[in-house]
Amino acid sequence: MDYVLVLAPLVADCATMGCMRAALGVGLVASATAVATSGIAVVTVASGPSDLVAGWEPLAVLLDLVSVTLGWLVVRLRATSPVGPALAWIGAASSGVRGVEVWGLSADSADPWWGADAMAYVGAGVWPWQLLGFFALVLVFPSGPLPGRAWTLVACGGPAAAIVINVALAGSEVGSEEMPAGFRSPLLVLGLVLLLAALTAAVAGLFVRFRAGDPLQRLQLRWMLFASASVPVLLAMSWFAVEAGVPAGFAYSGFLVGMLVLVPAAVYVAILRHDLLDIERLASATLTLVLTSILSAGLFAGVVALLGSGLGSILGSDPDLPTLSVAGAAFVTAVCLLPLHHRLQAWVGLITDRERTVMLGTVRSFVEAVRKGEAEPEQVEEVLRASLDDPGLRLLMSVPGRVGHVDLDGQQQTTTTPDDSQIPLRTMDGDIGILVLDQTSSRRRRRAVEAAMAARLPIEVSRLRLGLRSALADVTDSRARLMVAVTHERRRLERDLHDGAQQQLVAVGMRLQAMQRQLPPADVHRDELDRAVGALSATVRELRRIAHGIRPSRLDDGLAAALQGLVQDSPVPVELNVRALVTEDLSDALATTLYYVVAEAVANACKHARAGRIQITFGHQEGGRLQVEVADDGIGGVDPDSSVQSLRDRVASVGGSLGVVSPPGGGTRLTAVI
């Protein structure tokens, strides 16, 4: 209860502070809208018969509305964020400055406006104030001002520079002599240097935020860094253009587009759609194109000059010399253009889009290792996880004959993730699988699509190998089921022979013998009955032999006992080690297979190997596999491919393998692993 009493006022204070911040933000945006509206009204009125406005001014007014409108949108969605008011004041400051300048221009008209002289005096140096909205936005984006005295000084530097420049230029266009010319120029230079330094420091604050920010803030800051860094550069270029004689309206157009279009667009992308586009890739492609064009042009010009001087000394003043030089330069440039572009693309990518370049480089190196046989295709999932920095990524495959998706181990998997985290993998034949992302964003999806395209070879090979393993497993399981069914059928047939036909024949023989005892000793039919009883006994023995061939009756007491009985009948001494079978619970199919393997191996050793000793050993291998080895010291030289094919098929039917080692004169070793 005490905690509740303590926390309740804190929550109330936080809510009150949030409401105050929201109200302050709305108020600032409303005041910015009022200033922008006033400036727009002045420009609109001046666009009439007075002809005080240049042709590009109405377009600039429309650009002012972009940032003001986005400022309202940000305030509506992020009421407590200082970004919305700062964004609105970009357009408001621009419109206000433009209104003051146009108002001052009316002083030279036939019908000057009220207060035009004062506006003309101030308006000569009012232009730096249009940067303060941008200056404030850079300092507070995206989560408020940076702490520390240094950033407080940077925040004061922008208004201070605007004041210095405004004072230095005040009255310069109306011929005011209040400030000596020798004092005005140094003060102006000081103001311009201070303004550029403040703008550069403010933009540097974005780099500081980027290095210390979390992944989301870095995504937001990428576009803002690109747009805001262009504003000081374009402003300085505009000054040089004006000094070079370029009309002011054209010279400042790039700067205005950067401040009034690029920066608001960057804020929109960063705050509302922080992952809308891929700025690094755009910057990389643009810079690569520019550098390729510059270097290609330089190469072309250099080759033209070199060929011109070289051929000139040979051909003299031949009229075809320029044509030959240009043709040679075009040929050399065409040969070098593609390799040059690829080299520049890799170099620029490491600088402007390092994440994507490193990702694709990692995937392509893995694909090359798979081609060379230095890596397994199934490692593609781990490579994609590492390159995309997504430890929870899963690569699921569609295997023919299987419903749904399986992982790279062949285990059935279900996907409950949202659709936007799943990237389908398709070929002309249809779906081959999906890439499931654990961390989802538009940027990550684009990166994942590129990585999957680069890793197409190992993905396809992994799927084919999965399908092959699945088909082999199905064949093995089917063969094992068939072997179990055959074993059961043999046992049933043996039982039917023993309990059915064999017993009936024995019963018939006993009845004939009873009838024989009732006949007189001299009766001629006694001999016939003797022959009939003998034939029945032979038939019973044949049935017993057939039944034993279907399934050895010795197996009724277990495999170990059956093998003991088998080796006792061998004419060659046999050493039998069956300790590994003591705890084994073997199925009828496995026991029957192992018995026949040993029986045939022993029979072959006795008949063909001229062996003096046979050794039979049972043991275990890793993975729960049972191994039996039959070795003799005979003459060897057995063909391992054709001599035991029937045994190899029998062992394979229960999922095992059979190997034979038989060097000439070195004996024979037969090994079965099940």
Summary of the structure (lengths in Angstrom):
residues: 674
radius of gyration: 47.0
end to end distance: 70.0
largest distance: 170.3
contacts: 2088
relative contact order: 0.04
helix: 70%
strand: 8%
